[in-house]
Amino acid sequence: LAGNEKKNVNYTQIYSGDLIQIKANQLLPCDAVVASTWADFDLSYLTGEASPQVLHRGDRVAAGSRLLTSQALFLALTESTKSQLAESILKVETLRFGKPQTQSLADLLSHKLTLAVFFIAAVFFIFTYEFLGIEAFKRCLALITIACPCAIAFGTPLANSLGLKKAAQIGFFIKSEMLFEKMSQIKKIVFDKTGTLTLSKMKLVEVRPSFISKDEKEIILGLEKLSLHPVAISLKAAWPEVKLKEVSKITEIAGQGVESYVDGHEYKLVKANSDFDEKSIAVQFFKDSKLIDTLFFEEEIRPESKTVVKKLKERGFEVAMLSGDKKVRALAIGKNVGISEELIFSEQTLDSKQEVIRHQNPCLYIGDGINDIAALTEATIGFAVKGPFESTFRASDVYAPQKDLNAVIDLFDLSKKVQATVKTNLAFSLAYNAIGGALALGGFINPLVAAVLMPLSSFIITSHTVWRLK
C-alpha cells in the first residue's frame, strides 16, 4: 500500500518499511508490526499453541503467523528472506548439513575381517612354510579365498535396501538406510503436542447450562458464519444438522468476539472475561447483555494417541511431550494420553524445543510441521507426520504425511525386522568364514574348493534376506 494506491505483490517483493494488507487465512510473509487496531492470529504454525492470540496496534508479529481476522494492516520490518522464521530454517539447514554420519557395523566388520584374514594368513605362512613348504602357501590361498568379506559387505546394504522399499510401499519417505541401525539406539520418544498428539482443532466439550435451544444454536452459528476462528469451526462441526440464522451487520469486537442484532435483540458471542478452567477456552453467549450460555472448548486428541503412548511405554520406551501451550493446558493433554508430568515440556518456542531435544538425545522426535524443524533436525531421529514436504522432509529423517501415530509402531516393527535380518546375516557370515577359514588352514579345503564355496555364502545371504523382507 502506498497512499491510496493498492497493488498485489509476490511475497518476494515485500521490503522493510512497506505497509501491507493480508486477508483471513493468509500467512504473514515477513516479520511485521500490527498497524490495524487489532488482529487475531493462529500461531500454531510457529509455536504449536492451538489457542489463537489477539495482537494490538504496535505489537510485533512473526512471519508464518496465520491471520484469523477478515483483514488487517501491517508494517513490514524485514524482507521475507530475512525474517526470524527464514533465519531459523537456514540455521536448521546448516545443522542438518553438519550432522555427523554413522558408519555401519557391517562396514566396520568387513574392513576388520579383511585385515584379520590377511594377518592370519601371513602369520600362518611365516611359521609353517619351513615344515609345509608350498602346502603352506596353498592353505593361505584357500583361507583368503573362502574368507572373502563379500557376504558381510553386501548383506547389510541388501537388507536395508529391501527395508527402504517396503517402507516406501507402506507410506514412509526415509532419507537414509542408516535409519534402521539408528532406531536400535532409541530409548526415548518425544512427541510434539499440537497437530501430533492432537488434531490442531478445538472441540466443544461442555455447555453451562447443559442445554442450548435450537434457536440459540442457529443464532450462534449465524454470528460465526464468516469466521475462521477455531471456535467457529468447532461449533460448525459440533452442530452439523443445525441451519444457521441469517444474521446481517455482524460486528467484530476487538480481540473478544462478535455481536449483532437479530429480531430486535442484541446478541454477543465473546471470550469469557475470566478463565473458568485454564485447561479450556471459554466463550460466553449474551442476549441483551444477559448471559445465556457458556461454552467450553479443548483441543481434540487424536483417537490413537493414548493407545500409541501405551504401546510405546509397554515396549520400554520413555515417552515425553513438547508444547508451545501454557503449562496447565499442556499438562492436561499430556496426562490425558498417559505421559508423566515430569516429561511434559510446555511454553516451548522453535529454538527452545531444539535445546530440550539436545538434552533428551538419543531420542526419536515426532513433529508435524514448520514449528518443529529445529527439533526434528536436532533429534537422533526426526519423524514428521505432516507439514510442507520440502522443508519438513529436509529437516527430518522420516516423513509419513498420510499416516496416523500408529506409524511410529509400524516403523519400529519394520526396523526391528530389518535389524534382525542384518544380525542373522552377520552372524552367519562370521560363522561361515570362521569355520571355512579353520578348515582351509587345516588342509581340508584346497584353493579350488574354496573358490567354489566362496559364492555359496553370498547366495545363502541373498536368499535369506529376500525371504525375511519379502
N, C-alpha and C positions, 0 to 999 in steps of 0.2 A: 504493500500500500504506500502510495506517495501522494500526499494531499488528498484530493478526491478521486485520484486515479487508482484503479484496481487492475491487476493482471495476474493470470495464472502462471506459476513458475514451477519448475522442477526443483526438488529439494537441494540439488547441487548448485542452484542459482541464488541461494539464500546466503546473505553475508551479515556479519556483525553490524548492528545498528538498524537493520531493516525492521519495519513494522509488518507483521504477518498475521493473517487470519486463517484459522483452521476450523473445520466443521466437526460435528459429532462423529465419534468412532474413528477419527483420524489420529495417527501418532504424531506427536510433535517431533519435527525433524532435526531440531537443534536445541542446545541449552538456551533458555529464554527467561524473561521476566513477564509476569502476567500484567497486561495493560488494560484488560477489562476490569469491571468492578469485582468480579469473582469468576471462578471456573471450577467445575467438578471433574476430578481425574480418577481414572483407573490406573494404579501404579503397579499392578501385578506383573506386568511385563518387565519391570525393573527390580522391584523388591520382593515380589511373590506375595505381597499383602493383598488379601481379597477385598478388604473394606475400602471403598472409594475415599478420596481425600479432597476436601474443599480448600482451594487456594484463593487468596485475595490479591488485589492490585498491589504490585511491588514484590510479591513473593516470587522466589526463583523456582523454576521447574526444569527438570532434566529431559533431554532428548529421550524418546521412547515412551513417554507418558501418553496415555490414550484419553482424549477428551470425551467426557460424557455429556457436557452441556451442548446445546444446539449449535453454538459457535462462540468463539472468543478471540480476542486480540492479544498478541504477544510481541515483545521487543526482543529480537534475536540478540543473543550475547556471543554466539560463536557460529562458525560455519558447521554444516552437518558433519564434515570430516574431522572437525576439531572438538567435537562435543566430548563430554566426560564418558559417554557410552562408547563412542568411537575409539577413544584412547584406551578404555578398558579392554575392548575387543582386540586392539593392536597389541596390548600387553599380553593378552592370552595367546595370541599368535606367536609371540616371541618365546613365551614359556613352553608352548607346545613344541616349537622347533628345537628347543634346547633340552627337552626331556630325554634323559638317557635311555638307550635301548638295551634290553636284557638279552644276553647271549643264551641260546637254548642249551638244555642239558645234553641233547644229542650231539650238538656241535662240539661241546667240551669233551664228551666221551669218545667221539670218533677221532678227535685230534690226539687225545691221550693214548687211545688204543694203538694208533699208528706208531707213535713214538715208542710205546711199550713193546710192540711186536718187533720192531727193528732192533731195539736194545737187547731183547731176549735172544733174538737170532744171532746178533753179533757176539754176545757173551757165550752162547752155546757153541758157536763155531770156534771161538778162540780156545775154549777149554776142551773141546772134543776132537779137533782136527788131527791132533797128534795120534789119537787112537783110532779114529774112524776114517780119516782121510777124506776122499771125495764123498763118502756117505754123509759126512757132517754137512757138507755143502748142500746135498740133496734134501736132507731133513730141514735145514734152514729155509731152503726154497719152498718146500711144501708148507712150512709154517707161514711164511709170508703170503703164499697164495691162498690158503684156506682161511687165514685170519684177516681177510680183507674187511675194512670197516664200512663197506658199502651198505650192508643191511642196516647198520646203526645210522649211517648218514642220511639215507632216504626214507627210512621207516617213519621217523617223526614228521618230516615235512609232508609225507603222503597222508598220514593220519590228520594232521592239521588242515591240509587242503580239502580233504573229504569232509572234515568238520565245518569248514567255512562254506562249502557247497550246501551242506544240509542246513546250516544256519540261514543262508540266503533263501532256501526253499520255504522256510517257516517264518520269514519276515524280518530277519535281522540283517542290518548292514554292519559288518565288522571290519574295522580298519586294518588289523594286523593278525596274522596267525599266532603271534606270541600271546594273544589274549587267553587262550586255553591254559597255557602254563601259568600265567599271572593269576588266573582265577583260583588256583590252588593255594595262593598266598593269602587270600582274603579271609579275615576273621570278623570284620565289622561291615555292616551295611548301613549307609546313611541315606535317608530319604529327604528330598525337598517336600514341603507340605503342599502349598497351593499349586494345583494343576497336576500333582503327582499322587499324593495320598488323597487329595480332594479333587473335585471336578471343576474348580475355578468358577463356580457359580453359587449363588445363595439359594437356600431352601426355606420356605415358610414352615416353621416348626411349632409355633404356638400363637394363639389369639386369646386376648383377655378383653372382655369376657369371651367365653369359648364359642359363642355363636355370632356369625355375621349374616345378616339377611341378604337375600339375592339382590335387592335394590342397592344396598350398600356396596356389595361386590361390583355391581355394574358401574356405580359412580367412581369407585376406586380405580377400576380398570380404565374408565374414561379419562380420569385425571392423568393416568400413566401411559396413555396410548402412544405418545410420541417419544417417550423416554427410553434411553438405552442403559439406564442405571441398573445394576444387578438386582436391586429390589423390584423394579418394574418387570424385569424379565422373569424373576422367580414367581411373581404374582400371576403373570400370564400362564406360566407352567402349572401353577397350583390350581387355577380355576379355568381349565380349557373349555369347559362347557358353558361358561357364563359369557353372554354378549355384553360388550361394553356400552356404556351410556354415551350418547352423543354430547360431548362437553365442548363448548367453544370458549375462546378467550382464556386459555389456561395461562396462568402467570407463574413464573419460576420465582421462588423465594430464595434469595442468595444463600447458597450453602445449606439450605434447610429442606426444601421440597417444592410442592406445587399447590396452587389454590385456584378456585374458580367458583362461579355462581351457577347453580342448577335449580330450576323451578323456584327462583326467588330465595334460595338458601345458599349461604356461603359454606363451601367445603374446603378443607385443607388436609393434605397428607404430608406430614413433616417428620423429620428426625426427632426422636424423643429428646426432651431437654436434659434428662439425666439418664444414665445407664442403669436400667433395671437389673441387668445381668451383663457383665463385661464380656462374657463369652458370646453374646449375641448382639445383633444390630436391632435396635428397637425403633419402630415407626408408629406414629400416632395419627389417627383419623378423627378430624373435628367436624362437627356440624354446628354452624352459628356459634363458634367459639366453645362449644361443649364437646368434651372428649367422649367419643363413641366407642372406639376400639383401639387397642394397642397390639401391634403385630411384631412378632419376633422372628428374626432370620439368622440362620447359621450356614456356614459352608457345608455343602453336601459332600459327604465322604464317599469315595469310590466303593462300590459294593464289595470288591475283592480285597480291600486294604487290610481289614482285620485278619482275614484268612492267610494272606501272604505273609504278614508280620509274624503270625503264629507259627507258620511253617518254617520260616527262617530261624526263629528262636529255637524251635524243636531240633533243627539241624546244628545247633550250637553256635549260631552267629549272634553277635551283639548288634542290636538294631537301634539306630539313633535318628533324629529328625532335625532339619534346619528350617527356619521360617522367618519371613520378614514381618510377620504379625506381632502384635503385642503379646506379652508373656501369658496373660490369662487365656487368651484365645488359642495360642499355640499349645499350652498345656492341656486345654480341653480336648483338642483334636488328637494330640499325641497319646494321651491316656485312653481316649476312646478306642484307638486302634491297637493299644497294647504296648506302647513304648514307655519305658521308665522315665520318671520326671528328670533324673539327673542326666539323661541323654537327649533332652529336648532343648534345643538352642533357638531362642526367639530373638526378634528385632534385629535380624541379620541383614546386612547390605551385600551387594555384589562382591565387594572386596573382603568384608569380614567373613563371608561364607568360605572364601578361599583359605583364610587363616585358620578357621576351625577345621577344615578338611586336612590341612597340613599337619595338625596335631592328632588327627584321627587315623592317618595312614599307618599301615596299609589298609585301605578300605575301598569299597565299591560305592560310588555316589550315584544316586538316581535322581535326575532332574528333568525339567520339562521345557526349557527354553532359554531365552537370551539372558535372563537374570541369573542363570546357573552356569554360564560358560566358564567363569573363573574357577568355580568349584569342580566342574567337570574336568577341567584341564589339570587341576592340582591333584585330584584323586588318583590312586594307583590304577583304578579302572573307572572311567566316566561312562555312565549309561544314560542316554537321553531317550525318553519315551515320547516326546513330541517337540515341536519347535521348528523354526526356519531351517530347512535342510542344510544350506551352505554353511552358516555359522555354527549351528548345533553339531553337525557331523564333524566339522573341522575340529571342534573342541573336545569331542567325546571319543571313546574307543568303540562304543556300541551305540547304534541308533535303531530304534524299533518303533516307528511312528504309528503303526497300525495295531500295536499290541497293548493289552492291559498289563497290570502289575504282575500277573502270573508269568509274564515273560521273564522275570528275574529267576523264578524257579526253573523255567524251561532252559534258560541259559546255563544255570549251574548243572542241571542234569546232562545237557549236551557236553559241557566242558568236562564233567566227570567221566563221561563215556569216552571222550577223545583222550583224556589223560590216562585212563585205564588201558586203552589200546596202545598208547605210546609206551607205557611202563612194561606191558607184556612184550611188546616188540623189542624193547631194550634188554629185558631180562633174557629173552630167547636168544638174541644176538650175542650177548655176552657169554651165555652158557655154551652156545654153538661154537663160538670162537675159542673158548677155553678148552672144551673137550677136543675139538678138532686140532687145536694147537698142540695139546698134550700128545694126541695120537701121532701127529706129524713128527714131533721131536723124538717120540719113542720108536719111530721107524715103521709104524703100522700103516701109514699113508704116504705114498710116494707123490712127487710133484704132479704127475698126470692125473691121479685120482683126486688130488686136492683141487686141480683145475676144474674137474667135473663137479665136485661137491660144492665149490665156492658159490656158483649161481643158485644152488638149491636153497640156501638160506634166504636169498633175495626173493625167490618165488614164494617161499613159505610166509615171509613177512608181508608181501603184497597181498596174498590170498587172505591172510588173517585180517589185515586192515580193512580190505573191501568188505569182508563178511561182517565184521563188527560194526561198520559205519554205513552199511548199505541203506 
